[in-house]
Each structure stands twice: as structure tokens, then as C-alpha cells.
Amino acid sequence: MESNVLVVADVTCNPEDVVEFSQVLHEFAAACREEPGCLSYDVFRSEDTPERYVSIEKYVDPAAFAAHRDSDHFREIGLTRLMPLATARDVRMYDQPREVSPAGR
């Protein structure tokens, strides 16, 4: 059974890097939203800790998530510009099985 892939990334940067981190993260999110297999990519900022962000990404299937990780913007923006600004990172993946109708319905 195919399933959607949900990724929840909790990332923190140094307080002095908040402006740059936010700009690069939003640039990255916009590029990811253009991927054919990306259903959504939302970015949230902590109200209590301004240097902490959570992104919630949803992909149509594991292959779409693999394509995301292999994209030019993942390497050029995510790995080269965004990750060096991160001081902590917790990424969790979940699958969302699609319901399959019983035979004959």
C-alpha cells in the first residue's frame, strides 16, 4: 500500500542568525513547494523561542521524498546555506497509509 510521507523538522539557529535563517528557510520552502511530489511545506516559528522553527512537509509517497532529498535546491539551499546555520535539528518522518476500499465496494 502506498502512503504519503509526512516530515516534521524542528530546527534551531543562533539568535544572531535568526534573520538570515528565516530568509533562507522560506526560500527553501518555496523551492520545495514547486516539486511535483510535494503536497505541502509549511513553516512555523516558535512564539517562545524566536530562533526555533518547525517545518511540516508532506509528499505523495516515499519516491517523492527521495526526489526531494536528491534535488538541486536541497543541496544548494538546504545543505549548503541552511544547515550550516542550524545549531540543533530533529527530523521525524511519518507515513500516512491511504485507505483502500474492500473488494466489491
N, C-alpha and C positions, 0 to 999 in steps of 0.2 A: 504494500500500500504506500503510495507516495504521500509525502507530508510537507507542509510548509515548514520553514525554518525561521525561528524567532531568535534574535540575538539581543542580549541586554548587556551593554558595555558601560561600566561605571569607571570613569577616568578622572583623575585629579592632576592639576598642574600647580606650580608655584604661584603664590599670589601675584608676584610681579609679572607673570606671563599670561594672566587672565585675558587681556585684550587680544593678544596675538593668538592664543589658544582658541578663543571663541571664534575669531575670524576664520582660522584655518579649519576648525571643526565644521563650521557652517558651509564653507566652501567644499569640504569633503562630502558632507551630507548631500549637498545639491548635486554633485557629480554622481554619487551613488544612486540617487533617485532616478537618474537617467538610464540606469542599467535595465535591460529588458526583463530580468528576473526579479527586480526589486519591487515589492508591493508597497513598502513604506519605509521611511527613515526619519524618525523624529528625534529631536534633541531637546533635552531638558536641563536646566541649571538649578542647582540646589539653592533654596532660599536661605539656608543657614550657613552654607559654606560656598561662597561665590566661585571658588576655583574648582568645584566639583561638578561634573556633568554626567548625565546618563543619556545614552542614545539607545533607542529601541528600533531595531531593524527587522523587517520581515521579507523573506524571499520565498518564491514559489516552490522551491524544492532544494535538496542538497546540491544539485548540479549548479543551480543559480548562485548559491552561496559560494561554491568553489570558484565560479567565474568571477564573482566579486573579488575574492582574495587574489585572483590572478590578473586583475585589471591594471591598466597603466596608472589610473588615478589612485588605486590602493597603494601602489609602490611609490608614486611621485608625491602624493599629498599625504596619505596615511602614514606610510613608513618613514619617509624622508623628512617631512615637515611637522607632522602632528605628534608622532610617538616620541621624538626627542624632547618635546615639551612636557610630556607626561611624567609625573612622579609616582603615580600608583595607577594600576589598571586591573580590573576584574571583569572578565568577559565570560558570559554564560550563554550556552546555546540550548534551545528547546525545540522540540518538534511538535507539530500540530497535525496529528493524523486527520485525514479527510474522511468524512463519513461515507461509507459505501452502502448503497441500498441492497437489502437482501434480494436474492434472486426471485424473480417473479413479481416484483412490485413495480 
